[in-house]
């Protein structure tokens, strides 16, 4: 299975590029029922190699091919800056700051779904949610940052909403 980083790349680079240059509309106009999927299809002539979910193997392949390009999460890149060069998107380099500000376009939020109806039924659920969005866990110095989570710039507001059991609307992309 593809990892989340690759899914974001497919959606926000391949699909968005296909849409931006008119290819998606042309495929749909031609009757291609799989136009969206076609926009994210990779070459099959051996030039493109799809490695599912293994950054270490991807790094080894990129390292062995000076023209190679890999798709990595931010924390993996930050831990391997001596081996990797980052590609910018529209001139914006991926950093904690550019991602948190919403300036770097190839990122996505982490969604955490809980049914309000379960809060009074499942013991400890409210406390678990509060723990998950606490500064100690989801803050900029929390352990999730080591795995590439960029802390919510409005974490305090999120914490207040969780404490008040306020339903949150999905973010628009």
N, C-alpha and C positions, 0 to 999 in steps of 0.2 A: 504494500500500500504506500501511497505517496505521503510524505510528511507535510505538516501544515505550511512550512516555509515554501515548499514546492507548489502547493495549492495556491498560495498567495501570488507566487510568481506567474503561474498559469493565468490566473484571473486578472491581475493588475499590470502584467507586462504583455504576455502573449495575446490574451483576449482583448485587452484595452487597445493594443497596437493594431490588431486586426480590425477593430471597430473604427479607430481613428483614421486609418488610411482608406476606409471604404470597402475593404475586402469582405467584412462580415455582411454588409448590406448586399454586396454583389452575389455572395454565396446564397443568401436567402432569396434574392430575386431570381436566381437560377433554379430555385426549387430544391436546393440542398437542405434536406430535413435535419441534417446533422451539422449545420453551419457552425454552431457554437463549438462543437467538439472539433470540427475541422480546423478552426482557428487556433486550437491549442495542440494540434498534432505536431510531433517532432519529426525530423528527417528519419528515414529508415535505411539509409545507405551506409550506416556505420560511422558517420561523422558525429552524430549525436548519440550519446549513450545515457540511458535513463537508469539511475541507480536509486532504488527505493529506500529512502529513510536512513542511509548510512553516511553521515558526514565524513567519517574517517576514510572510507573507501573513495568517496568523491574527492577528497583532498589528495589522496594518493594518485588518482587518475589525472587530476588537474596538474599536480606536481610533475607528473611524467610527460605531460604534453604542454609545452610552453604556450601554445595557442588555445589551451583548454579554458573553459568557463564552467564554473560551478555555482550552484545555488545553495547558500548557507544561511543559517540564522545569525543574528547579530552577535550573540555571545560566542559562537564558534569562530566567527570572523575575528572578534576582538582578541580571542585567545591564540589566533594564528596569524597575526598581522605580519609576522616575519616571513610567512610563506605565501600570503595572499595579497593581491591588490584589489581594492574595492572599485566597483563601477558605480558611478553616480547615476541618479535618475533625474533628468531635467536639471542637471547641475547640482543636485542636492546629495550629499554624502550621508549614508545611514549612520546615525549616532543616537545615543539615548536622547539627546536634546532635540534633534530634528524629528525623531519618531514621536516623542512626547508632545511636541508642538503641532504635530500633524503635517509637517512640511515634507517629510520623506514619504512618497506615495506607495511604496511597496511594503506595507505593514498592515496589520489588522489588530483589532482589539481582542482581548480574551473575554469570552462570554461565560457567565456562570449562571445557570438557570435553576431556579427554585420556585416551586409552587407555593404561594402564600397559604393555601389551604393546608399544607403539610406542616407549617410552622408550629401549630399548636398540637399536632398529632405525633410528630416524631421528636422524641426527647433529645435535646441537645442540638437540634438543627439550627436554631437561631444563633446559638453560641458558636457553632462551627462556621457559619457564614460570617459572623463578626470577626472571628479569628482569621479567616481566609483573607478578609479585606483590611486587616489591622496593619498598622505601620510596621510592626515586627515581621510580618510575612510579605505583604504586598507593597511595602514602602520602598523607596529607592535603595535602601541598604539591607533590605530583607533577602532571605535566601532565594526567593523566586527570581531576583535580578541576576543571580548567577547562572540561571537557565535561560536568560534572554528576555524575561518579562520587563518591559519598560513601565515603570510605575505610572499609574493614572495621575495626570496633573491635577485632577479634581478629586483625589482620593478622600480628602476630608468630607467633601459633599457626598460621595458615595457611602462613606461610613455613616454619615448622618441619616441617609435614606435607608440604609440597612437597619440601623437601630430603630428607626421609626416605622419599619416595615412598609415603606413607600414603594409601590411598584415602579420599576424603571422602564422607560420606553427604550426600544432598541436604537442603537446609534445609526444614523444614516451615513452611507458611504458615498 
